[in-house]
Amino acid sequence: MIHLDPENPLHESGFIRLSEVLQLIPIGKSSWWNGIKTGRYPKGVKLGARTTAWRVSDINQLLKKLGEQGGQS
């Protein structure tokens, strides 16, 4: 599991793949993609033709937001 630490600049500027995101936010892939379509979750960044990753900073913001909402995803 990835441990995101907002005080560590290496983690703040990196990217993580969907499998790592879903370890942090325990929902299914379909729910994640639907959340992106509705604007609830951040869009990924295309790194290649078949590779999408998410900015760690975007995921940190999402985790903070979900934490403030009581962890509801």
N, C-alpha and C positions, 0 to 999 in steps of 0.2 A: 504494500500500500504506500502511496506517495504521501508524505507529510508536508503540507503547504505551510510555509512560515513567512508571513508578510514582511518580517524584518530581515529576511535573507534576500538580497538583490538578485542572486542567481535564480532563485525560484520565482521571483516576481516577474522576470522578463522571459521566462521559458514557455514551452508549449507542452501540453499533455494530450494523449490520445483518448479516444472515447472509452476504452476499457478502464483507464485510470479514473476518468471522470465518474463513471458509473460505480466505482468502488467508493467514492466520496459521497455520491448522491445516489442512494439505492433505489433506482427506478429502472424500468426496462428500456431497451433501445427505442422501441416505438414511442413510448411516452416521452423520451428525451427529444426525438426528432419532431414530435407533435408540439412540444414545448418551444422548440426553436421556431416553428412555423407561426405560433401564436405570439411570439415575442417574450415569452416567460423566461427562456434560457438563451444564453448568448450564442451567436452564430460562430461557427468554426472558421478556420483559415485553411484554404486549400494549399497544401504543400506539394502536391503532385496530382496527377490524373486520378488516382484512387486513394489519396491520403489527405485526411482532414485532421486537424489538431485544434486545440483550444488554448488561448492565452491563459497562463496561470493567473494573471491579474484579473481576468474576467471571471474565472472560476472562484477565486478568492472573494470577489465582490458578491457573487451569487451565494456562496456559502454564508457570508455575513448577512445577506438579506434573508435567506432562509432561516438562519439562526434567530434573527429578530422576529420572524413570523412564527416562531415556535417549532421550527424544523419541518413544517409542512412542505412537501414537494409537489 
